[in-house]
Amino acid sequence: MPLPAQAVDDTPVCPIGATVGATVAAIAQRLPGVRQRRKAARPQELLEAALGLFVEKGLAATRTEDVARLAGVSKGTLYLYYPSKDALFKAVVHTYLAQVIAVGTEMADKFDGPASELLPLLAHTWWTQVGSSKAAALMILIMSEASAFPDLAQYYVDEVVAPSHALLARVVQRGIDRGEFRPMDVTSVVQALIAPAQFLVLYRQCTAVCAANPVPLDPERFMQTQIELLLRGLEVRPQA
């Protein structure tokens, strides 16, 4: 006796149902607008990857293929933007350090208040943009590997050290010219202003790896104290 025919569900089963999200995402990546935005973001992604590896491994040990891999691109793509490791490092220094100095220079150009107020403002800008960030370790990197990379050390001096000294010298000289600060050797004053920032970076880098630090340091309070001490030394003293 033949068995009764069973109803068959002939509704087609969509083979991509479980992966529709991934498919849509893949299609979106091929759209011109998405590709353009992705391409525009690529240089910054490469710089972020390079900064992390330079700080972690050092200049000598960082390989461009590792930077490309971390950024999710091929080595060939990296070379389209930065043709060598030296060029990549220079771009990192320019983006994370030199551009901050340029911002400080613009602030100084537009600031018409007392120099004693501008110096703390510049110090705060440096701390928030550089000192408290991963980029602060670039100074230590240059110090430790300068002998092996003299051209990059020179680039750092030309693009970071000299402009930052020039900026602070302008502010100090402005204070002297306006009668806020007593006449002093401007170069020595600038070095006195920079030294605490260098110490802060070194101290934080050294103690960051310690399990315990019996002498903790509050960066904001430290910077404020150093600025106050320096301003007290610079201010015009009343005649007795």
N, C-alpha and C positions, 0 to 999 in steps of 0.2 A: 504494500500500500504506500503510495507516494506521500512523502511528508509535505505538510502545507508550506507554501512558500513564505519565507520570512522577509519582513520588511527590511529593506536595505537603505541605510542613510547615505544617499549619494551626494550629500553636501560636500563640496570640495574643501579640503583642508589646506589652509594657507601655510606653506612651509616656512615663511619668514615671520610668522606671528610672534614667536618668542624673541626675535632679534630685531623687531621693528625699530626700537629706539636706536640701536647701533647703526641700522641702515640709514635712518633719517640723518643721524649725525654725520655719517660718512658722506651722504649726498650733500649735506650743508657745507662740509669742508671743501667741496668742489665748486661751490657757487662763487662767482667772481668777487662779490663783496666780502665774503668770509675769508677768501684767500688773501685779499688785499689787506684786511685788518691783521690777519695772522702774519703776513710778511712784514708789515710795519712794526709789529711787536718783537720780531725776531732779534734785531740787534740788542735790545735791552735784555732779552732772555739770555742771550749769549754772554753779555756783560755780567749779569747776576751769577751765572754759572761760573764764569771765570773768576770773579771776585771770591766766591766761596772756595774754589780750589786753590787759588793763589794763597789765600790766608791759611788754609788747612795744610797744604803740602809745600808751599814755598814756590819760588820762581823756577828753580832748576828742576824740581820733581813734577811740576804740572805739565801735562801733555795736552796738546790741542785736541787730540781725539777724545780725551776724557772730558774736556769742556763741551765738545760737540755732543757727546753721548748724554751728558747731564742735561743739556739744553734740548735734547730730543731731535737733533738734526744730524746730518752727515758731516764728515770732516770737510768735504768739498763745499758744502753750504757755508760753513764757518769761514772758509777762506774767501768766499765771495764778499764778505763784510770786513774781515780782518786777515790780511794775507800772511801774517806770521804771528808767532807768540809775542814777539816784541810789540808789534802793532796792537795786539789785543791788550797787553798790559798797559800800554800808553792810553788806550781808549778807556780802560778801567780808571786809571789815575785822573784822566780828564773829566770823566763823568761824575765820579764820586768825591773828588777833591777839588780840582781846578774850578769846576762850575760853582761850587759852594763859595769859593773865594770871589768869584765874579759876582755872585749875589751880594756878598758882603761889601764889595766895592761899590755896587749900585746903591746899597743902603747908605753908605757913607756919603755918596754924592748927593743924595736927596735929603739927608738928615741935616737940619739946621740948628739943632739944640746943642747943649754943652757936650764937649768931648768926654766929660766924666760920665755922661749918660750913654754915649755911643759905644764906649768900650765894653760895658757890661752887655749891651745888646748884641754886639759882635761875638762876644764870648758865648752867650746863650745860643746864638745861631750855630756857631761851630759845634757846640756840644750836642744839640739836637740833630744836626745834619751829619756830623762826622764822629765826634767823640764817643757817642753812645751807640754807634753802629759798628758793623763788621768792618767798614772801611777804615776805621782807626788803626787797625792792625797793619795797614799798608806802610805806615811809617816804620814799624818794627821790621817788616819784611825788607825794606830798602836798607835799613841799618845792618841787617844780618847778611845780606847778599850783594851789597854794593860792589865789593871787589870782584865778584864774578860777572856782574852786569854793569860795567861803568857807564855805558851809553844810557841805560835806563835810569841809573842813579842821576846822571846829568839832566835827563828829562824831568825827573822828579824835582830836582833843585830849580830848574828853569820854570816849571809850570806850577809848583806848589810853594817851595820855600821862598823864592824871590818875590812872587806876587803877594804872599801873605805878609812878608816883612814890609813891602812897599805900602800895603794897605794900612798896617798898624802905624808905620812911620808917619803917614799923612795925618792920621788922627791925632797922634801925639804932638806933631808939629802944629796942628791946628789949635790944640789946647794951649801950647806955648805962645803962639801968636796972639791968641785972644786974651792972654793973661790968666787963664785958668791954672796952667801948670807952670812951675818955675823952670827956668832954662836948665836943661840937662842934655847929656849926650843921647840923641834920639836912638841911635843904633843900639846902645846898651839898654835903653828902656824897652825897646821892642824885644830884645832877647830875654829880658826879665819877664815880659808879658807871655812869651811863648813857652818858657821853661816849665811853668806849672802844668800847662796842657800836655806837654811831652811826658812829664812825670806821671800825670793821671793815666795816660794811655799805658805806659809801662807797668804801673802798679796794678791796674785792672787786668792786664794780660797775664802778669805773673801770678796773681792771687786767684785767678779764675779756675786754675787747675788744682788748687789746694782744697783738701777735704775740710779744713777749718782755717779761718783767718782771725787771729787774736787781735788784729788791729784793723777793723773794718773802716772803710772810707765812704763817706756820702759824697758822690761826685758833685751834685748841685751845691751843697754847702761848701765843699772844698773850693770850687770855682768862685763862689761869691766871696769867700774869705780872702782868697788871693787877690781878687780885683780890689777889694776894700783896702788891703794892705798896700797895694801898688798905688792906688789913687791917693792914699794918705801921704805916701812918699812924694808924689808928684805935685800935690796941691801947693799953691802959693801960701807961704807962711806969713802971718801978720807981723808987721814990724814991731819990735819990742819998744 
